[in-house]
Amino acid sequence: MPINNVTGFPGPQAQRTSDGPQVQVNRSEPNSQKQETGRPSTVDTVSLTDTAARLRGLENTLASLPVVDTQRVEEIQQAIASGEFEVDAEQIADKMLAFESELSE
């Protein structure tokens, strides 16, 4: 199943906008003093929404977490090797259904 939507919202809802302030980009044109000093001729500024700032913080937090829980992987490998690893098909099915239902909300 291809993943076309990483926001968790199906279809057109993925393009939601927040009620907060939107991204604003401003540009001021150079004046004669800026041209004489050789400094940049324009100044660009960008303002992001609170949601974007929170998303950036979340991305930084996730980037600092390990990709794999190596201790858990070792525990499972030992359980498989010793024959103690059991698969509960009903529990897996329940969790898959719950996941699908969350995606469709």
Backbone as CSV, one residue per row, in Angstrom:
resi,resn,N_x,N_y,N_z,CA_x,CA_y,CA_z,C_x,C_y,C_z
1,MET,0.854,-1.175,0.000,0.000,0.000,0.000,0.893,1.229,0.000
2,PRO,0.855,2.067,-1.038,1.688,3.267,-1.064,1.206,4.300,-0.056
3,ILE,2.136,4.995,0.490,1.797,6.055,1.438,1.856,7.374,0.693
4,ASN,0.689,7.941,0.440,0.609,9.196,-0.280,0.389,10.371,0.652
5,ASN,0.047,10.071,1.885,-0.365,11.115,2.791,0.326,10.905,4.121
6,VAL,1.250,11.741,4.485,1.994,11.554,5.726,1.434,12.371,6.874
7,THR,0.353,13.097,6.666,-0.213,13.922,7.725,-1.174,13.152,8.601
8,GLY,-1.640,12.001,8.154,-2.615,11.240,8.918,-4.047,11.615,8.592
9,PHE,-4.243,12.562,7.681,-5.574,12.969,7.293,-5.830,12.495,5.872
10,PRO,-6.932,11.792,5.630,-7.201,11.294,4.282,-7.657,12.409,3.348
11,GLY,-7.328,12.240,2.097,-7.832,13.103,1.036,-7.542,14.578,1.194
12,PRO,-8.522,15.415,0.819,-8.303,16.853,0.785,-8.072,17.476,2.156
13,GLN,-8.379,16.772,3.224,-8.163,17.329,4.557,-6.691,17.491,4.866
14,ALA,-5.830,16.838,4.116,-4.398,16.916,4.372,-3.876,18.329,4.169
15,GLN,-4.603,19.166,3.485,-4.170,20.513,3.196,-4.816,21.517,4.136
16,ARG,-5.055,21.116,5.380,-5.694,21.994,6.351,-4.837,23.220,6.627
17,THR,-5.501,24.288,6.967,-4.789,25.482,7.413,-5.207,25.757,8.832
18,SER,-4.320,26.338,9.606,-4.656,26.629,10.993,-5.365,27.971,11.067
19,ASP,-6.010,28.205,12.197,-6.690,29.473,12.408,-5.707,30.568,12.801
20,GLY,-4.482,30.194,13.123,-3.464,31.151,13.557,-2.917,31.959,12.400
21,PRO,-1.909,32.769,12.677,-1.327,33.597,11.624,-0.682,32.743,10.542
22,GLN,-0.740,33.219,9.347,-0.181,32.498,8.219,1.242,32.985,7.947
23,VAL,1.926,32.277,7.064,3.283,32.669,6.692,3.234,34.007,5.981
24,GLN,4.094,34.895,6.405,4.156,36.211,5.793,5.583,36.464,5.319
25,VAL,5.709,36.921,4.109,7.021,37.246,3.568,7.000,38.709,3.170
26,ASN,7.967,39.450,3.660,8.057,40.876,3.354,9.402,41.175,2.707
27,ARG,9.420,42.163,1.859,10.661,42.588,1.220,10.680,44.109,1.195
28,SER,11.777,44.662,1.656,11.919,46.116,1.572,12.924,46.431,0.477
29,GLU,12.598,47.387,-0.319,13.468,47.770,-1.424,14.614,48.638,-0.906
30,PRO,15.726,48.640,-1.598,16.894,49.394,-1.138,16.673,50.899,-1.211
31,ASN,17.275,51.584,-0.274,17.278,53.036,-0.359,18.692,53.473,-0.738
32,SER,18.905,54.774,-0.915,20.208,55.239,-1.389,21.315,54.943,-0.375
33,GLN,21.002,54.970,0.930,22.024,54.695,1.934,22.488,53.230,1.845
34,LYS,21.571,52.303,1.642,21.948,50.901,1.507,22.798,50.684,0.263
35,GLN,22.477,51.407,-0.804,23.238,51.246,-2.034,24.645,51.795,-1.880
36,GLU,24.812,52.852,-1.119,26.132,53.448,-0.938,27.023,52.593,-0.044
37,THR,26.449,51.898,0.932,27.256,51.112,1.865,27.653,49.762,1.300
38,GLY,27.031,49.330,0.226,27.368,48.040,-0.364,26.729,46.870,0.364
39,ARG,25.869,47.143,1.291,25.161,46.068,1.988,24.089,45.495,1.071
40,PRO,23.520,44.356,1.451,22.495,43.761,0.578,21.427,44.779,0.199
41,SER,21.014,44.693,-1.043,20.081,45.683,-1.552,18.645,45.449,-1.098
42,THR,18.326,44.255,-0.635,16.976,43.986,-0.141,17.068,43.209,1.162
43,VAL,16.029,43.288,1.940,15.941,42.535,3.186,14.675,41.704,3.128
44,ASP,14.829,40.394,3.235,13.687,39.491,3.227,13.451,38.992,4.637
45,THR,12.201,38.921,5.024,11.859,38.352,6.322,10.755,37.333,6.136
46,VAL,10.763,36.314,6.986,9.746,35.265,6.935,9.211,35.051,8.342
47,SER,7.899,35.017,8.483,7.258,34.715,9.760,6.488,33.413,9.599
48,LEU,6.703,32.464,10.517,6.029,31.180,10.442,4.917,31.099,11.478
49,THR,3.963,30.234,11.231,2.867,30.050,12.173,3.372,29.317,13.419
50,ASP,2.591,29.376,14.484,2.925,28.634,15.697,2.994,27.139,15.404
51,THR,2.121,26.676,14.531,2.109,25.261,14.176,3.410,24.863,13.516
52,ALA,3.920,25.687,12.630,5.184,25.386,11.959,6.323,25.351,12.964
53,ALA,6.320,26.255,13.916,7.370,26.274,14.930,7.303,25.018,15.799
54,ARG,6.097,24.598,16.177,5.943,23.371,16.964,6.375,22.149,16.161
55,LEU,6.048,22.137,14.882,6.438,21.033,14.017,7.955,20.954,13.924
56,ARG,8.604,22.082,13.811,10.068,22.122,13.746,10.675,21.560,15.034
57,GLY,10.103,21.929,16.185,10.581,21.400,17.458,10.393,19.895,17.550
58,LEU,9.259,19.409,17.057,8.985,17.981,17.051,9.964,17.239,16.145
59,GLU,10.260,17.812,14.992,11.233,17.208,14.082,12.601,17.097,14.749
60,ASN,12.996,18.141,15.470,14.287,18.109,16.163,14.309,17.038,17.245
61,THR,13.201,16.890,17.969,13.109,15.860,19.004,13.207,14.473,18.389
62,LEU,12.473,14.250,17.303,12.505,12.945,16.642,13.884,12.636,16.073
63,ALA,14.565,13.650,15.573,15.892,13.440,15.000,16.889,12.983,16.059
64,SER,16.652,13.355,17.313,17.587,12.979,18.369,17.321,11.576,18.923
65,LEU,16.183,10.978,18.586,15.851,9.639,19.076,16.510,8.578,18.199
66,PRO,16.875,7.442,18.792,17.464,6.368,17.978,16.413,5.778,17.043
67,VAL,16.857,5.315,15.896,15.950,4.762,14.902,15.439,3.398,15.345
68,VAL,16.292,2.623,16.008,15.943,1.261,16.409,16.206,1.094,17.903
69,ASP,15.278,0.445,18.589,15.467,0.095,19.996,16.265,-1.205,20.030
70,THR,17.585,-1.082,20.107,18.454,-2.258,19.998,18.226,-3.250,21.133
71,GLN,17.901,-2.763,22.329,17.651,-3.680,23.440,16.426,-4.537,23.149
72,ARG,15.364,-3.928,22.616,14.144,-4.674,22.290,14.419,-5.689,21.183
73,VAL,15.209,-5.302,20.188,15.550,-6.217,19.089,16.306,-7.426,19.632
74,GLU,17.251,-7.195,20.532,18.007,-8.301,21.116,17.096,-9.232,21.926
75,GLU,16.160,-8.660,22.684,15.223,-9.478,23.460,14.393,-10.380,22.550
76,ILE,13.920,-9.816,21.441,13.103,-10.602,20.502,13.949,-11.673,19.832
77,GLN,15.179,-11.333,19.447,16.065,-12.327,18.821,16.321,-13.496,19.771
78,GLN,16.538,-13.201,21.049,16.771,-14.268,22.032,15.522,-15.120,22.212
79,ALA,14.344,-14.478,22.238,13.096,-15.220,22.390,12.848,-16.126,21.187
80,ILE,13.152,-15.654,19.993,12.977,-16.477,18.787,13.949,-17.650,18.825
81,ALA,15.217,-17.354,19.176,16.239,-18.407,19.208,15.907,-19.483,20.232
82,SER,15.320,-19.095,21.354,15.006,-20.068,22.398,13.638,-20.729,22.195
83,GLY,12.874,-20.271,21.212,11.562,-20.845,20.933,10.469,-20.307,21.838
84,GLU,10.751,-19.229,22.571,9.776,-18.664,23.503,8.927,-17.557,22.879
85,PHE,9.249,-17.140,21.676,8.519,-16.051,21.037,7.193,-16.569,20.524
86,GLU,6.107,-15.934,20.962,4.780,-16.337,20.532,4.106,-15.179,19.802
87,VAL,3.393,-15.506,18.732,2.675,-14.507,17.958,1.199,-14.608,18.311
88,ASP,0.631,-13.495,18.758,-0.797,-13.450,19.087,-1.516,-12.807,17.903
89,ALA,-2.008,-13.643,17.001,-2.630,-13.164,15.771,-3.830,-12.269,16.045
90,GLU,-4.602,-12.582,17.077,-5.782,-11.774,17.401,-5.371,-10.363,17.845
91,GLN,-4.339,-10.276,18.673,-3.869,-8.964,19.125,-3.325,-8.140,17.949
92,ILE,-2.594,-8.785,17.052,-2.064,-8.085,15.878,-3.204,-7.574,15.008
93,ALA,-4.214,-8.412,14.794,-5.369,-8.003,13.984,-6.106,-6.833,14.624
94,ASP,-6.282,-6.874,15.937,-6.957,-5.779,16.652,-6.190,-4.464,16.493
95,LYS,-4.888,-4.534,16.629,-4.080,-3.314,16.505,-4.075,-2.780,15.075
96,MET,-4.082,-3.674,14.095,-4.150,-3.238,12.702,-5.481,-2.540,12.418
97,LEU,-6.561,-3.096,12.936,-7.880,-2.479,12.744,-7.965,-1.125,13.442
98,ALA,-7.409,-1.031,14.645,-7.418,0.240,15.372,-6.613,1.288,14.609
99,PHE,-5.481,0.890,14.050,-4.641,1.801,13.272,-5.398,2.296,12.037
100,GLU,-6.032,1.387,11.325,-6.797,1.768,10.140,-7.936,2.705,10.495
101,SER,-8.590,2.444,11.612,-9.702,3.304,12.017,-9.221,4.698,12.381
102,GLU,-8.047,4.812,12.995,-7.486,6.121,13.308,-7.132,6.903,12.038
103,LEU,-6.671,6.195,11.023,-6.325,6.861,9.772,-7.559,7.402,9.045
104,SER,-8.682,6.722,9.202,-9.887,7.143,8.473,-10.672,8.239,9.205
105,GLU,-10.268,8.606,10.409,-10.988,9.648,11.155,-10.685,11.009,10.647
